[in-house]
Amino acid sequence: MKKLLNTLYVTSPNKYLALDGENVVVLESNEEVGRIPLHNIQGIVTFGYIGASPALMGACASRDISLCFLSSSGRFLARIVGSETGNVVLRKTQYRISDDEKMCTVIAKNMIIGKIFNSRWVIERALRDHALRLDVEKLKRKSAFLKDAILKVKLCTDTQQLRGIEGEASSIYFSVFDDLVLQQKEDFYFKNRNKRPPLDNLNALLSFSYTLLANECASALQTVGLDPYVGFLHKDRPGRMSLALDLMEELRSVFADRFVLSLVNKKIVSPNGFSVKENGAVIMNDETRKIVLSNWQAKKKEVITHPFLQEKVEWGIVPHVQALLLARYIRGDIDQYPPFLWK
């Protein structure tokens, strides 16, 4: 149980929420493990299937407190709100921003700064931890390029220019991604990023992890009342969760990429768990997929200090915090959207 930005997050799947007077009570096996006054919170997000009492649902609806239900894996299930909420205004503002190139650029620039900053940090962390096994000068040159790219992003005036810088920075980052693979290199190598379909074991892991992260971001956006399909950098396309893709940009390298590298370098996955189809696509077998999902869930439970809030949170909560910060910026509660800058 964690309270952040006036939102209560209940991350354990075996908790039940009930109402006691003017308080939300968190129960485990009918024993009280937490209690927070309703007037102190604006939203409740619960992970799991045990649920909440009808009395609490009614109390939240009458007080304009959103109550969101997510599966234990983070998939969005449902959201209960009262008859009068700010979500309509929030989404209308989101839609207006999406049609305004200047406003889109303001938000997208911060997201891409977060992406490039974190990509550079992944390289710097590798240099710090494994300098004797890496081409230090090569990686330092790439890191310096990414540092310069951040300065270029700050000077961008439109999203087209921003996409060009982002694409070049991604190319530089992935040009040394194979260097970060320290174990099982014969079977887990990286030549280039390919995704439709993935053509090697490492790209298969990356694509699967990016799908998991995109779904996490979509759930987080729905939780705060934003439309995950209307983005600022990724433009509208039928069926594409454009804002979820925007939000995940800054989390790709520090969450998904490092997760995949950990699976390979710690030999948690093996080449025997992959097969090649007739069209060249590489897919995971069911057992490997279960291993990846199990470790993904474990990764989400790791506790870090959020760089902006300076509070301890689980990795799995980070997309929700960023979505909430984005919603607050769109509402005008904060001056700018603070990207996730991790070291």
Salt bridges, closest charged atoms under 4 A:
ASP20 OD2 - ARG35 NH2 2.84
GLU22 OE2 - ARG63 NH2 2.73
GLU28 OE1 - LYS15 NZ 3.24
GLU32 OE2 - ARG35 NE 2.95
ASP129 OD2 - ARG125 NE 2.91
ASP129 OD1 - ARG128 NE 3.12
GLU166 OE2 - LYS115 NZ 2.38
ASP178 OD2 - LYS185 NZ 3.60
ASP179 OD2 - LYS138 NZ 3.31
GLU216 OE2 - LYS300 NZ 2.88
ASP246 OD1 - HIS234 ND1 2.63
GLU249 OE1 - LYS115 NZ 2.79
GLU249 OE2 - HIS234 NE2 3.52
GLU249 OE1 - ARG252 NE 3.12
ASP286 OD1 - ARG289 NH1 2.98
GLU302 OE1 - LYS299 NZ 3.61
GLU311 OE1 - LYS2 NZ 3.73
ASP333 OD2 - ARG331 NE 3.17
